[in-house]
């Protein structure tokens, strides 16, 4: 009948519009891991090698592609480790130490900084802290081998020597400031220093900056990165001053200040240095930098010569502010500058002159002293 045909037509049309019956469609598959670059897989490689290369983490390929840079960095860090271990021997040879240190600062600036772009930053510290607090994955940090290796070495030196090894030897911006200041002093540029009372209070500024940045990072990591521009590292090292003029003006201004005040930014403004000083307080050894009981009482030679002013008038080295330049260790072994050694040398020289006078008088006195009381031997100190 006509109603029956109409019903059949409607049913057929409904079947054409409805999807075919069957199991539900699977959920969208997660994005596949990025395949290794084609250059890493030989065209005639066995299928199992191709599959293994396709599943290889990205950071492995990055490390493989930068193996020459890694080797140069490891060689430099090994050289620095040797300098630290044999620092007493080098301190006896101030000229050699001078060339070693200036050469290493150039290596830090040119290779670690401007070539390998391995300038550490407070951003790395907060990234690590937040990763530990939330979801830690080694792959996040392994993606840059230069930064990873450098942080590993810094962590080791923090435990053994404190903050000063990184700030004094491995920071590219610190090396730039120190080399600029050294050139300025060679040209006779007058150095300007704050009074002690101002200098010691300015130390606190970098810790305040650190606390403020940490507070911002708890709210927003992106905001923290923006405010972390208080570090001129990105402008001066990573981008090599090729940036918008306000950033270049700020970074360049800090470099110019270092002409007359050695490492001004490092001493007073650097939040990374403040962050490193905190774990550096738990270093294992305190006897790497040698001191004498006369240091500070009354001798002030090292305190006057320390160009980052990390030695207190009482003679103690403030490890939170020391940049481990080893200048005080050169003075420690220098018998022309270190007051206790100067006095000891003077006593020995007087004793030697007295013995020479006695030997010169013996032929004229027939082996007797002028008083006729027989030969009188002088004690070793000449008294």
PyMOL commands that set and color helices and strands:
alter all, ss='L'
color gray80, all
select helices_A, chain A and resi 2-17+38-40+47-54+58-65+67-85+87-91+94-115+122-133+138-142+145-160+164-170+172-186+196-219+221-230+233-238+245-257+264-268+271-280+301-305+327-332+339-362
alter helices_A, ss='H'
color red, helices_A
deselect
rebuild
show_as cartoon
